[in-house]
Amino acid sequence: MVRVRFAPSPTGMFHVGGARSALYNWAVARQSGGTFVLRIEDTDTARNRPEWTQGIIDALAAIGISTADPAFEGPYFQSDNVERHRKAALQLYAAGRAYYCDCTREQLTERTGSEHLGYDGFCRERGLEFAEGRALRFRTPDEGETVVEDLVRGKPIFPNSAIEDFVIARGDGSPVFLLANVVDDLDEGITQVIRGEEHLSNTPKQQLLWGALGARPPVWAHLPVIVNEKRQKLSKRRDKVALEDYLGDGFLPEAMVNYLMLLGWGPGDDREIMPYKEMERLFRIEDVNTSPAFFDVKKLTAFNGEYIRALSAEAFIAACAPWLTEPYAPWGAGAFDAGVFATVAPLAQTRLTLLSEITSYVDFLFLDEPVFDEASWAKAMKPGSSELLRNVRTAYASAIWQPDELKSALTTVGESHGLKLGKAQAPVRVAVTGRTVGLPLFESLELLGRDRTLARLDAALLRISQNQTSS
C-alpha cells in the first residue's frame, strides 16, 4: 500500500515549491489507490504560528488536495510525537549506535584546524553518559557505502567514511529534525518520500537511521530545484514565492496546478494545457527530470489567460467577484451594478490574463468620473484633440445610442479630421474611460449611456482648455 507524505513547517506562507511537491505526492497517492499523509512539522516553537497551519490546509485545498478526499490522512503534528522521538534516541544509545559528546565547536576547530571539517569522532570511545549539555551523536559506519534508491536520481552512492557522526539529540535531550523525521515516517508507515533535492544530502544519514532502528527505508524521490529567471533558487527573501500571493493576484488555482505539475515533468507530448485529472493519470515520478525547473511567470500568466477564457460566463463572473468589492474595487458602496457587469463580462473575459485586471477594465462604468492616467492622457490628447472631441460630442448628442451607430458617427468625424478610426477613437476612449486600453469602445459607450458619455467629453474638453491656459 503506497503511503506518501507532505511535511511542511508552519512558519510562513505556502511556498510554490512546496505546492509542487504536494501535487506530485498527491498524484502518486491517488493513481496508486494509496494515501497522502499531511504532517505538520511544528517543533520549531519559536517560529510556528497556528494561522500558518490553517494556511497550509487552506492552500492545499485551493490546489485540489482536500481533507475530505478518501486519499487524505491527517493532519498529524510532529510535536505530538516528541516522546516517541526521545525513546528512539535512547534506543539507539542503548544499542551502541549512538554516544554522548561534550565537545564544543571551539574544541573541534582547535583539534582539526578548521571550522568547516566535520566531527572527528573524539568522544566515540569515551563512554560518556547523559548529562545536561551533552549532545547525542549517531555512530556512522567507518567502512562501506550507503546507496540511496532514488526514483528520480537513480542510485546516488555516499561513502560512509565521508558521513560524520551527526547529532540526533541536543544537549537538553530534545531530538533534532533528522531523527524526528525518520521516526515519524516510520510510525506513519511511509513507503515513498517525495521531496525537494535540497534534502538529498540528508538522505544517507536518514537511511542509516532507518536501518539502525530495524526498519527498511522508504523509496526516495528528490525533485529538481525551482529557479528564477537568473537561474537562482527561488528565495522568499528575493522572489515572489507564496502561493497565496499568486492566487491573490488573480491566478486561477487550476492554472497554478497545471503549471506547477510541469515544473520538472511533462506528459511526453506537446500538450501543456490540460486538466489535473488527466495529468494525474499520466504522471510517473520516474519521469521527473533532474534539471532545475525555471519558474517562468510570463508562461504561468499565459496559462492563466487560457484558463480564464475557458471559463463559462457564470464561472467567470463568480471568479471576478472578489475584485469587484472592497478592498479591491475603487468605487463606493452601492455603485456596482451586477446587471451591467454581466453584460460587459464576456467582453472582458477574452482580454484578461489575471482576474485582478478586471477592475481596471470596468471601473469607468461604476465611478462617477473616470480615473486620470497621466501617461494615457499624454499619449492620446495630441494637438487637434479638442476640436475632434467637440465634433464627437455634437454627433453623439443626437446619434442613435447603439454600437454600430456610435462607431459610424465617430468614423465620420475622424475622416473630417483626416484620421482613421483607430486614431480618432484614442482621445474619445481616454476621455470616457481614462485609459488607452480597455474594452471595445462602442459597446462601452452604449453601457455608459449618452448623458454620462457627454458629461465626460465635456470634462475632457475643460481639462484641455485649462491645460492650454496654464501653459
C-alpha beads as a LAMMPS data file, in Angstrom:
LAMMPS data file: protein, C-alpha beads

471 atoms
470 bonds

1 atom types
1 bond types

-500.0 500.0 xlo xhi
-500.0 500.0 ylo yhi
-500.0 500.0 zlo zhi

Masses

1 110.0

Atoms # bond

1 1 1 0.000 0.000 0.000
2 1 1 1.598 3.260 -1.135
3 1 1 1.807 5.881 1.599
4 1 1 3.396 9.228 0.790
5 1 1 3.642 12.285 2.992
6 1 1 3.841 16.031 2.737
7 1 1 5.521 17.536 5.795
8 1 1 5.658 21.355 5.816
9 1 1 6.566 23.560 8.756
10 1 1 4.011 26.219 9.825
11 1 1 6.497 29.077 9.725
12 1 1 5.267 31.216 6.828
13 1 1 3.273 31.458 3.628
14 1 1 2.866 28.393 1.409
15 1 1 5.842 28.173 -0.980
16 1 1 5.157 27.296 -4.625
17 1 1 7.926 24.709 -4.369
18 1 1 6.019 23.084 -1.533
19 1 1 2.869 23.198 -3.646
20 1 1 4.702 21.359 -6.454
21 1 1 5.935 18.688 -4.017
22 1 1 2.440 18.291 -2.557
23 1 1 0.909 17.868 -6.010
24 1 1 3.434 15.201 -7.005
25 1 1 2.788 13.313 -3.765
26 1 1 -0.961 13.661 -4.291
27 1 1 -0.715 12.302 -7.836
28 1 1 1.286 9.255 -6.694
29 1 1 -1.151 8.547 -3.869
30 1 1 -4.283 8.931 -5.965
31 1 1 -3.166 6.984 -9.021
32 1 1 -1.997 4.066 -6.866
33 1 1 -5.020 3.987 -4.603
34 1 1 -2.690 4.906 -1.752
35 1 1 -2.651 7.519 0.977
36 1 1 -1.405 11.100 1.182
37 1 1 -0.364 11.919 4.752
38 1 1 -0.190 15.545 5.866
39 1 1 2.239 16.016 8.721
40 1 1 2.788 19.437 10.236
41 1 1 6.390 19.636 11.450
42 1 1 5.745 22.109 14.242
43 1 1 8.609 21.504 16.651
44 1 1 10.187 24.915 15.956
45 1 1 8.090 26.612 18.641
46 1 1 9.848 29.959 18.239
47 1 1 8.654 30.334 14.633
48 1 1 5.411 28.333 14.498
49 1 1 2.072 30.127 14.379
50 1 1 -1.363 28.452 14.382
51 1 1 -2.578 30.554 11.470
52 1 1 0.215 29.180 9.312
53 1 1 -1.068 25.657 9.956
54 1 1 -4.537 26.654 8.771
55 1 1 -2.885 28.446 5.872
56 1 1 -1.255 25.176 4.796
57 1 1 -4.585 23.335 4.895
58 1 1 -6.341 26.138 3.007
59 1 1 -3.588 26.329 0.376
60 1 1 -3.720 22.575 -0.197
61 1 1 -7.499 22.789 -0.592
62 1 1 -7.069 25.598 -3.123
63 1 1 -4.958 23.350 -5.358
64 1 1 -7.358 20.415 -5.047
65 1 1 -5.869 18.482 -2.120
66 1 1 -8.841 18.228 0.194
67 1 1 -9.044 16.814 3.696
68 1 1 -12.408 15.320 2.653
69 1 1 -10.835 13.125 -0.023
70 1 1 -10.505 9.409 0.942
71 1 1 -6.840 9.517 -0.082
72 1 1 -6.098 12.225 2.508
73 1 1 -4.915 11.394 6.031
74 1 1 -4.063 13.839 8.788
75 1 1 -3.017 16.354 9.676
76 1 1 -0.625 14.843 12.181
77 1 1 1.570 17.097 14.306
78 1 1 5.214 16.292 14.878
79 1 1 5.041 17.909 18.313
80 1 1 2.625 15.178 19.405
81 1 1 5.324 12.566 18.831
82 1 1 8.177 14.103 20.822
83 1 1 8.254 11.324 23.446
84 1 1 8.498 8.725 20.687
85 1 1 11.447 10.655 19.224
86 1 1 13.166 10.642 22.620
87 1 1 12.616 6.901 23.023
88 1 1 14.125 6.273 19.600
89 1 1 17.197 8.306 20.540
90 1 1 17.623 6.304 23.750
91 1 1 17.041 3.064 21.820
92 1 1 19.945 3.920 19.529
93 1 1 22.134 4.784 22.525
94 1 1 21.282 1.533 24.303
95 1 1 22.134 -0.449 21.161
96 1 1 25.543 1.202 20.888
97 1 1 24.552 3.058 17.726
98 1 1 24.889 6.471 19.380
99 1 1 27.085 8.087 22.014
100 1 1 27.153 11.248 24.109
101 1 1 29.528 14.061 23.215
102 1 1 30.514 17.181 25.167
103 1 1 32.787 18.713 22.523
104 1 1 32.304 22.392 21.763
105 1 1 32.690 23.923 18.336
106 1 1 35.797 25.737 19.538
107 1 1 37.392 22.476 20.723
108 1 1 36.654 20.778 17.428
109 1 1 38.155 23.678 15.479
110 1 1 41.266 23.580 17.658
111 1 1 41.705 19.834 17.078
112 1 1 41.066 19.858 13.323
113 1 1 42.461 23.273 12.484
114 1 1 39.336 24.228 10.550
115 1 1 35.806 25.466 11.226
116 1 1 34.490 23.563 8.234
117 1 1 35.598 19.984 8.811
118 1 1 33.049 17.516 10.163
119 1 1 33.113 15.948 13.582
120 1 1 36.280 13.898 14.242
121 1 1 34.775 11.199 16.482
122 1 1 36.696 12.330 19.580
123 1 1 34.020 11.153 22.060
124 1 1 33.269 7.820 20.385
125 1 1 35.075 5.686 22.968
126 1 1 34.925 7.962 25.994
127 1 1 31.830 6.216 27.373
128 1 1 30.070 9.400 28.406
129 1 1 26.581 9.176 29.856
130 1 1 23.763 11.657 29.545
131 1 1 24.326 14.998 31.236
132 1 1 22.963 18.453 30.546
133 1 1 24.834 19.954 27.610
134 1 1 25.945 16.656 26.079
135 1 1 24.653 16.003 22.586
136 1 1 23.852 12.511 21.360
137 1 1 25.670 11.585 18.161
138 1 1 24.877 8.733 15.781
139 1 1 27.826 6.395 15.182
140 1 1 28.166 6.138 11.403
141 1 1 29.937 3.138 9.861
142 1 1 33.622 3.665 9.097
143 1 1 33.589 1.462 6.005
144 1 1 31.305 0.679 3.115
145 1 1 28.841 2.962 1.421
146 1 1 25.216 3.980 1.615
147 1 1 23.264 3.605 -1.614
148 1 1 20.113 5.691 -1.929
149 1 1 17.375 4.208 -4.100
150 1 1 16.026 7.338 -5.772
151 1 1 13.250 7.181 -8.368
152 1 1 14.407 10.461 -9.912
153 1 1 18.178 10.344 -9.493
154 1 1 18.933 6.650 -9.801
155 1 1 21.257 5.301 -7.117
156 1 1 23.443 8.020 -5.591
157 1 1 26.284 6.480 -3.588
158 1 1 27.649 8.042 -0.403
159 1 1 30.867 6.637 1.132
160 1 1 30.238 6.090 4.825
161 1 1 33.686 7.440 5.627
162 1 1 32.504 10.836 4.355
163 1 1 29.487 10.958 6.690
164 1 1 30.356 12.452 10.079
165 1 1 28.897 11.201 13.354
166 1 1 25.932 13.541 13.285
167 1 1 23.864 14.829 16.198
168 1 1 20.478 13.178 16.757
169 1 1 19.608 14.822 20.104
170 1 1 20.636 18.181 21.529
171 1 1 22.285 18.863 24.852
172 1 1 18.874 19.181 26.520
173 1 1 17.821 15.764 25.242
174 1 1 15.453 17.031 22.534
175 1 1 15.767 15.115 19.237
176 1 1 16.813 17.011 16.098
177 1 1 14.942 17.121 12.812
178 1 1 16.820 14.225 11.180
179 1 1 15.749 11.712 13.799
180 1 1 12.233 13.105 14.325
181 1 1 11.600 12.964 10.595
182 1 1 12.678 9.331 10.366
183 1 1 10.673 8.249 13.423
184 1 1 7.531 9.964 12.133
185 1 1 7.901 8.407 8.686
186 1 1 8.431 5.001 10.284
187 1 1 5.438 5.316 12.624
188 1 1 3.178 6.583 9.854
189 1 1 4.164 3.744 7.511
190 1 1 5.553 5.997 4.774
191 1 1 6.663 3.959 1.760
192 1 1 7.839 6.773 -0.546
193 1 1 9.396 10.115 0.340
194 1 1 8.967 12.639 -2.468
195 1 1 10.609 15.975 -1.660
196 1 1 12.944 18.694 -2.945
197 1 1 16.527 17.945 -3.844
198 1 1 17.822 20.211 -1.060
199 1 1 17.105 17.258 1.246
200 1 1 19.221 14.798 -0.759
201 1 1 22.345 15.461 1.336
202 1 1 20.429 14.402 4.466
203 1 1 19.141 11.212 2.909
204 1 1 22.120 8.882 3.594
205 1 1 22.021 9.911 7.256
206 1 1 18.302 9.248 7.460
207 1 1 18.703 5.955 5.656
208 1 1 21.313 4.881 8.202
209 1 1 18.871 5.802 10.973
210 1 1 16.132 3.706 9.385
211 1 1 18.436 0.700 9.349
212 1 1 19.633 1.282 12.903
213 1 1 16.007 1.361 14.067
214 1 1 15.466 -2.030 12.454
215 1 1 13.331 -0.842 9.535
216 1 1 13.598 -0.787 5.795
217 1 1 13.908 2.768 4.450
218 1 1 11.344 4.164 2.025
219 1 1 11.918 4.669 -1.652
220 1 1 13.182 8.206 -2.220
221 1 1 12.457 10.725 -4.959
222 1 1 14.212 14.094 -4.902
223 1 1 12.640 16.709 -7.129
224 1 1 14.616 19.301 -9.109
225 1 1 15.160 22.700 -7.559
226 1 1 12.940 25.540 -8.821
227 1 1 14.882 28.596 -10.036
228 1 1 14.122 32.162 -11.119
229 1 1 14.985 33.800 -14.445
230 1 1 18.593 34.267 -13.260
231 1 1 18.746 30.535 -12.546
232 1 1 18.960 31.185 -8.824
233 1 1 16.991 29.005 -6.440
234 1 1 13.676 30.655 -5.603
235 1 1 14.066 32.545 -2.341
236 1 1 11.344 34.158 -0.259
237 1 1 13.771 36.987 0.520
238 1 1 14.268 37.793 -3.160
239 1 1 11.452 36.260 -5.201
240 1 1 7.698 36.059 -5.108
241 1 1 7.186 32.512 -3.861
242 1 1 3.954 32.384 -1.837
243 1 1 1.085 30.504 -3.467
244 1 1 -1.332 32.800 -1.622
245 1 1 0.222 35.841 -3.329
246 1 1 -0.301 34.382 -6.791
247 1 1 -3.902 33.467 -6.033
248 1 1 -4.396 36.927 -4.567
249 1 1 -3.158 38.469 -7.816
250 1 1 -5.841 36.661 -9.763
251 1 1 -4.220 33.419 -10.885
252 1 1 -6.792 30.651 -11.062
253 1 1 -5.974 27.617 -8.882
254 1 1 -6.481 25.325 -11.893
255 1 1 -3.878 27.262 -13.888
256 1 1 -1.435 27.171 -10.967
257 1 1 -1.876 23.410 -10.631
258 1 1 -1.370 22.863 -14.355
259 1 1 1.796 24.963 -14.384
260 1 1 3.268 23.561 -11.166
261 1 1 2.810 19.980 -12.371
262 1 1 5.008 20.797 -15.373
263 1 1 7.924 22.096 -13.269
264 1 1 10.145 19.083 -13.770
265 1 1 7.730 16.727 -15.512
266 1 1 5.850 16.549 -18.788
267 1 1 3.261 14.200 -20.262
268 1 1 5.533 13.212 -23.132
269 1 1 3.828 15.100 -25.950
270 1 1 3.484 18.714 -26.990
271 1 1 0.472 19.428 -24.789
272 1 1 0.820 21.732 -21.830
273 1 1 -2.689 22.945 -21.046
274 1 1 -4.586 20.029 -19.550
275 1 1 -6.821 19.316 -16.554
276 1 1 -5.291 17.904 -13.398
277 1 1 -7.165 14.601 -13.606
278 1 1 -5.513 13.858 -16.918
279 1 1 -2.081 14.836 -15.596
280 1 1 -2.668 12.646 -12.566
281 1 1 -3.390 9.690 -14.826
282 1 1 -0.237 10.270 -16.909
283 1 1 2.135 11.243 -14.100
284 1 1 5.072 8.987 -13.271
285 1 1 7.581 10.059 -10.656
286 1 1 10.273 8.179 -12.602
287 1 1 9.764 10.603 -15.496
288 1 1 10.629 13.683 -13.430
289 1 1 13.914 15.100 -14.683
290 1 1 16.875 16.270 -12.621
291 1 1 17.485 19.645 -14.282
292 1 1 16.496 22.818 -12.405
293 1 1 12.954 23.914 -13.228
294 1 1 12.542 27.558 -14.300
295 1 1 9.578 29.297 -12.690
296 1 1 8.557 31.411 -15.678
297 1 1 5.952 33.932 -14.516
298 1 1 5.246 35.012 -18.102
299 1 1 4.412 31.444 -19.068
300 1 1 2.297 30.994 -15.949
301 1 1 0.412 34.179 -16.869
302 1 1 -0.206 32.859 -20.374
303 1 1 -1.550 29.630 -18.858
304 1 1 -3.832 31.684 -16.657
305 1 1 -5.215 33.590 -19.626
306 1 1 -6.075 30.304 -21.314
307 1 1 -7.903 29.097 -18.221
308 1 1 -9.804 32.375 -17.839
309 1 1 -11.004 32.216 -21.432
310 1 1 -12.141 28.633 -20.933
311 1 1 -14.473 29.522 -18.043
312 1 1 -18.208 29.578 -18.566
313 1 1 -19.799 33.035 -18.380
314 1 1 -21.227 32.241 -14.958
315 1 1 -17.925 30.886 -13.644
316 1 1 -16.054 33.926 -14.941
317 1 1 -18.446 36.328 -13.209
318 1 1 -18.121 34.364 -9.962
319 1 1 -14.321 34.264 -10.222
320 1 1 -14.183 38.052 -10.669
321 1 1 -16.374 38.735 -7.638
322 1 1 -13.556 39.315 -5.098
323 1 1 -12.082 42.089 -7.240
324 1 1 -15.419 43.861 -7.647
325 1 1 -15.865 44.510 -3.927
326 1 1 -13.780 46.106 -1.186
327 1 1 -10.862 46.314 -0.699
328 1 1 -10.050 45.900 -4.397
329 1 1 -12.849 47.938 -6.020
330 1 1 -12.181 51.713 -6.216
331 1 1 -15.861 52.657 -6.351
332 1 1 -18.077 53.324 -3.367
333 1 1 -20.720 51.118 -1.834
334 1 1 -23.805 50.784 -3.995
335 1 1 -22.075 51.928 -7.182
336 1 1 -21.595 48.451 -8.621
337 1 1 -24.344 47.188 -10.930
338 1 1 -24.271 43.391 -11.299
339 1 1 -26.510 43.517 -14.374
340 1 1 -24.197 45.935 -16.174
341 1 1 -21.192 43.818 -15.252
342 1 1 -22.877 40.635 -16.531
343 1 1 -23.395 42.400 -19.875
344 1 1 -19.803 43.560 -20.167
345 1 1 -18.168 40.423 -18.670
346 1 1 -17.894 38.500 -21.980
347 1 1 -16.020 41.450 -23.495
348 1 1 -13.552 41.468 -20.607
349 1 1 -13.100 37.706 -20.389
350 1 1 -11.261 37.471 -23.705
351 1 1 -8.767 40.141 -22.651
352 1 1 -7.723 39.208 -19.114
353 1 1 -4.627 37.272 -18.132
354 1 1 -5.192 37.926 -14.412
355 1 1 -8.533 38.181 -12.667
356 1 1 -7.256 41.232 -10.802
357 1 1 -7.142 43.114 -14.112
358 1 1 -10.935 43.167 -14.245
359 1 1 -11.141 46.265 -12.035
360 1 1 -9.212 48.469 -14.455
361 1 1 -11.304 47.235 -17.383
362 1 1 -14.693 48.065 -15.873
363 1 1 -14.103 50.798 -13.289
364 1 1 -15.222 53.539 -15.714
365 1 1 -18.730 52.085 -15.580
366 1 1 -19.075 52.399 -11.818
367 1 1 -17.044 55.513 -10.955
368 1 1 -18.576 58.987 -11.016
369 1 1 -15.563 60.126 -13.029
370 1 1 -13.016 58.062 -14.946
371 1 1 -9.567 57.630 -13.470
372 1 1 -6.970 60.111 -14.670
373 1 1 -3.908 58.326 -16.001
374 1 1 -1.361 60.929 -16.981
375 1 1 0.511 58.655 -19.389
376 1 1 -2.708 57.707 -21.196
377 1 1 -3.764 61.353 -21.378
378 1 1 -0.423 62.472 -22.802
379 1 1 -0.454 59.693 -25.385
380 1 1 -3.989 60.329 -26.628
381 1 1 -4.537 64.073 -26.348
382 1 1 -2.469 65.304 -29.269
383 1 1 -2.849 68.734 -30.939
384 1 1 -6.285 68.896 -32.547
385 1 1 -7.881 66.580 -29.979
386 1 1 -10.017 69.413 -28.588
387 1 1 -11.716 70.108 -31.907
388 1 1 -12.174 66.386 -32.540
389 1 1 -13.822 65.851 -29.153
390 1 1 -16.147 68.823 -29.683
391 1 1 -17.295 67.420 -33.016
392 1 1 -17.751 63.952 -31.500
393 1 1 -19.810 65.448 -28.709
394 1 1 -22.039 67.189 -31.209
395 1 1 -22.501 63.982 -33.200
396 1 1 -23.190 61.900 -30.090
397 1 1 -25.744 64.353 -28.743
398 1 1 -28.217 63.196 -31.384
399 1 1 -26.838 59.788 -32.503
400 1 1 -28.823 56.599 -32.113
401 1 1 -27.286 55.055 -28.989
402 1 1 -26.187 51.731 -30.430
403 1 1 -22.618 50.488 -31.018
404 1 1 -22.809 50.466 -34.833
405 1 1 -24.294 53.968 -34.948
406 1 1 -21.742 55.312 -32.476
407 1 1 -18.936 53.779 -34.493
408 1 1 -20.290 55.246 -37.724
409 1 1 -20.590 58.689 -36.181
410 1 1 -17.015 58.623 -34.880
411 1 1 -15.738 57.314 -38.221
412 1 1 -17.366 60.280 -39.993
413 1 1 -15.916 62.797 -37.541
414 1 1 -12.487 61.204 -37.786
415 1 1 -12.498 61.328 -41.578
416 1 1 -13.335 65.033 -41.425
417 1 1 -10.107 65.446 -39.419
418 1 1 -8.112 63.201 -41.747
419 1 1 -7.972 60.403 -39.174
420 1 1 -8.730 56.714 -39.457
421 1 1 -10.976 55.208 -36.826
422 1 1 -8.108 53.822 -34.726
423 1 1 -6.573 57.282 -34.323
424 1 1 -9.897 59.055 -33.886
425 1 1 -11.133 56.855 -31.072
426 1 1 -7.998 57.207 -28.887
427 1 1 -8.880 60.606 -27.344
428 1 1 -12.527 59.551 -27.006
429 1 1 -11.532 56.392 -25.142
430 1 1 -9.275 58.276 -22.726
431 1 1 -11.890 60.979 -22.152
432 1 1 -14.563 58.404 -21.337
433 1 1 -12.674 55.523 -19.666
434 1 1 -9.435 57.202 -18.532
435 1 1 -7.183 54.698 -20.280
436 1 1 -5.806 53.991 -23.749
437 1 1 -6.510 50.248 -23.468
438 1 1 -9.786 48.685 -22.494
439 1 1 -12.972 47.018 -23.640
440 1 1 -14.424 47.599 -27.125
441 1 1 -15.197 51.308 -27.153
442 1 1 -18.629 51.437 -28.691
443 1 1 -20.117 48.658 -26.566
444 1 1 -18.651 50.505 -23.559
445 1 1 -20.307 53.771 -24.621
446 1 1 -23.649 52.023 -25.023
447 1 1 -23.472 50.721 -21.457
448 1 1 -22.241 54.023 -20.063
449 1 1 -25.174 55.879 -21.626
450 1 1 -25.500 59.128 -23.513
451 1 1 -25.634 61.514 -20.560
452 1 1 -22.559 60.167 -18.800
453 1 1 -20.630 59.953 -22.062
454 1 1 -21.377 63.573 -22.975
455 1 1 -20.504 64.713 -19.456
456 1 1 -17.106 63.013 -19.690
457 1 1 -16.414 64.531 -23.079
458 1 1 -17.227 67.933 -21.587
459 1 1 -14.889 67.275 -18.656
460 1 1 -12.082 66.305 -21.041
461 1 1 -12.602 69.456 -23.102
462 1 1 -12.433 71.543 -19.940
463 1 1 -9.201 69.842 -18.869
464 1 1 -7.640 70.510 -22.272
465 1 1 -8.669 74.153 -22.071
466 1 1 -7.274 74.546 -18.576
467 1 1 -4.010 72.912 -19.600
468 1 1 -3.675 75.252 -22.566
469 1 1 -4.386 78.260 -20.376
470 1 1 -1.851 77.264 -17.728
471 1 1 0.842 76.625 -20.321

Bonds

1 1 1 2
2 1 2 3
3 1 3 4
4 1 4 5
5 1 5 6
6 1 6 7
7 1 7 8
8 1 8 9
9 1 9 10
10 1 10 11
11 1 11 12
12 1 12 13
13 1 13 14
14 1 14 15
15 1 15 16
16 1 16 17
17 1 17 18
18 1 18 19
19 1 19 20
20 1 20 21
21 1 21 22
22 1 22 23
23 1 23 24
24 1 24 25
25 1 25 26
26 1 26 27
27 1 27 28
28 1 28 29
29 1 29 30
30 1 30 31
31 1 31 32
32 1 32 33
33 1 33 34
34 1 34 35
35 1 35 36
36 1 36 37
37 1 37 38
38 1 38 39
39 1 39 40
40 1 40 41
41 1 41 42
42 1 42 43
43 1 43 44
44 1 44 45
45 1 45 46
46 1 46 47
47 1 47 48
48 1 48 49
49 1 49 50
50 1 50 51
51 1 51 52
52 1 52 53
53 1 53 54
54 1 54 55
55 1 55 56
56 1 56 57
57 1 57 58
58 1 58 59
59 1 59 60
60 1 60 61
61 1 61 62
62 1 62 63
63 1 63 64
64 1 64 65
65 1 65 66
66 1 66 67
67 1 67 68
68 1 68 69
69 1 69 70
70 1 70 71
71 1 71 72
72 1 72 73
73 1 73 74
74 1 74 75
75 1 75 76
76 1 76 77
77 1 77 78
78 1 78 79
79 1 79 80
80 1 80 81
81 1 81 82
82 1 82 83
83 1 83 84
84 1 84 85
85 1 85 86
86 1 86 87
87 1 87 88
88 1 88 89
89 1 89 90
90 1 90 91
91 1 91 92
92 1 92 93
93 1 93 94
94 1 94 95
95 1 95 96
96 1 96 97
97 1 97 98
98 1 98 99
99 1 99 100
100 1 100 101
101 1 101 102
102 1 102 103
103 1 103 104
104 1 104 105
105 1 105 106
106 1 106 107
107 1 107 108
108 1 108 109
109 1 109 110
110 1 110 111
111 1 111 112
112 1 112 113
113 1 113 114
114 1 114 115
115 1 115 116
116 1 116 117
117 1 117 118
118 1 118 119
119 1 119 120
120 1 120 121
121 1 121 122
122 1 122 123
123 1 123 124
124 1 124 125
125 1 125 126
126 1 126 127
127 1 127 128
128 1 128 129
129 1 129 130
130 1 130 131
131 1 131 132
132 1 132 133
133 1 133 134
134 1 134 135
135 1 135 136
136 1 136 137
137 1 137 138
138 1 138 139
139 1 139 140
140 1 140 141
141 1 141 142
142 1 142 143
143 1 143 144
144 1 144 145
145 1 145 146
146 1 146 147
147 1 147 148
148 1 148 149
149 1 149 150
150 1 150 151
151 1 151 152
152 1 152 153
153 1 153 154
154 1 154 155
155 1 155 156
156 1 156 157
157 1 157 158
158 1 158 159
159 1 159 160
160 1 160 161
161 1 161 162
162 1 162 163
163 1 163 164
164 1 164 165
165 1 165 166
166 1 166 167
167 1 167 168
168 1 168 169
169 1 169 170
170 1 170 171
171 1 171 172
172 1 172 173
173 1 173 174
174 1 174 175
175 1 175 176
176 1 176 177
177 1 177 178
178 1 178 179
179 1 179 180
180 1 180 181
181 1 181 182
182 1 182 183
183 1 183 184
184 1 184 185
185 1 185 186
186 1 186 187
187 1 187 188
188 1 188 189
189 1 189 190
190 1 190 191
191 1 191 192
192 1 192 193
193 1 193 194
194 1 194 195
195 1 195 196
196 1 196 197
197 1 197 198
198 1 198 199
199 1 199 200
200 1 200 201
201 1 201 202
202 1 202 203
203 1 203 204
204 1 204 205
205 1 205 206
206 1 206 207
207 1 207 208
208 1 208 209
209 1 209 210
210 1 210 211
211 1 211 212
212 1 212 213
213 1 213 214
214 1 214 215
215 1 215 216
216 1 216 217
217 1 217 218
218 1 218 219
219 1 219 220
220 1 220 221
221 1 221 222
222 1 222 223
223 1 223 224
224 1 224 225
225 1 225 226
226 1 226 227
227 1 227 228
228 1 228 229
229 1 229 230
230 1 230 231
231 1 231 232
232 1 232 233
233 1 233 234
234 1 234 235
235 1 235 236
236 1 236 237
237 1 237 238
238 1 238 239
239 1 239 240
240 1 240 241
241 1 241 242
242 1 242 243
243 1 243 244
244 1 244 245
245 1 245 246
246 1 246 247
247 1 247 248
248 1 248 249
249 1 249 250
250 1 250 251
251 1 251 252
252 1 252 253
253 1 253 254
254 1 254 255
255 1 255 256
256 1 256 257
257 1 257 258
258 1 258 259
259 1 259 260
260 1 260 261
261 1 261 262
262 1 262 263
263 1 263 264
264 1 264 265
265 1 265 266
266 1 266 267
267 1 267 268
268 1 268 269
269 1 269 270
270 1 270 271
271 1 271 272
272 1 272 273
273 1 273 274
274 1 274 275
275 1 275 276
276 1 276 277
277 1 277 278
278 1 278 279
279 1 279 280
280 1 280 281
281 1 281 282
282 1 282 283
283 1 283 284
284 1 284 285
285 1 285 286
286 1 286 287
287 1 287 288
288 1 288 289
289 1 289 290
290 1 290 291
291 1 291 292
292 1 292 293
293 1 293 294
294 1 294 295
295 1 295 296
296 1 296 297
297 1 297 298
298 1 298 299
299 1 299 300
300 1 300 301
301 1 301 302
302 1 302 303
303 1 303 304
304 1 304 305
305 1 305 306
306 1 306 307
307 1 307 308
308 1 308 309
309 1 309 310
310 1 310 311
311 1 311 312
312 1 312 313
313 1 313 314
314 1 314 315
315 1 315 316
316 1 316 317
317 1 317 318
318 1 318 319
319 1 319 320
320 1 320 321
321 1 321 322
322 1 322 323
323 1 323 324
324 1 324 325
325 1 325 326
326 1 326 327
327 1 327 328
328 1 328 329
329 1 329 330
330 1 330 331
331 1 331 332
332 1 332 333
333 1 333 334
334 1 334 335
335 1 335 336
336 1 336 337
337 1 337 338
338 1 338 339
339 1 339 340
340 1 340 341
341 1 341 342
342 1 342 343
343 1 343 344
344 1 344 345
345 1 345 346
346 1 346 347
347 1 347 348
348 1 348 349
349 1 349 350
350 1 350 351
351 1 351 352
352 1 352 353
353 1 353 354
354 1 354 355
355 1 355 356
356 1 356 357
357 1 357 358
358 1 358 359
359 1 359 360
360 1 360 361
361 1 361 362
362 1 362 363
363 1 363 364
364 1 364 365
365 1 365 366
366 1 366 367
367 1 367 368
368 1 368 369
369 1 369 370
370 1 370 371
371 1 371 372
372 1 372 373
373 1 373 374
374 1 374 375
375 1 375 376
376 1 376 377
377 1 377 378
378 1 378 379
379 1 379 380
380 1 380 381
381 1 381 382
382 1 382 383
383 1 383 384
384 1 384 385
385 1 385 386
386 1 386 387
387 1 387 388
388 1 388 389
389 1 389 390
390 1 390 391
391 1 391 392
392 1 392 393
393 1 393 394
394 1 394 395
395 1 395 396
396 1 396 397
397 1 397 398
398 1 398 399
399 1 399 400
400 1 400 401
401 1 401 402
402 1 402 403
403 1 403 404
404 1 404 405
405 1 405 406
406 1 406 407
407 1 407 408
408 1 408 409
409 1 409 410
410 1 410 411
411 1 411 412
412 1 412 413
413 1 413 414
414 1 414 415
415 1 415 416
416 1 416 417
417 1 417 418
418 1 418 419
419 1 419 420
420 1 420 421
421 1 421 422
422 1 422 423
423 1 423 424
424 1 424 425
425 1 425 426
426 1 426 427
427 1 427 428
428 1 428 429
429 1 429 430
430 1 430 431
431 1 431 432
432 1 432 433
433 1 433 434
434 1 434 435
435 1 435 436
436 1 436 437
437 1 437 438
438 1 438 439
439 1 439 440
440 1 440 441
441 1 441 442
442 1 442 443
443 1 443 444
444 1 444 445
445 1 445 446
446 1 446 447
447 1 447 448
448 1 448 449
449 1 449 450
450 1 450 451
451 1 451 452
452 1 452 453
453 1 453 454
454 1 454 455
455 1 455 456
456 1 456 457
457 1 457 458
458 1 458 459
459 1 459 460
460 1 460 461
461 1 461 462
462 1 462 463
463 1 463 464
464 1 464 465
465 1 465 466
466 1 466 467
467 1 467 468
468 1 468 469
469 1 469 470
470 1 470 471
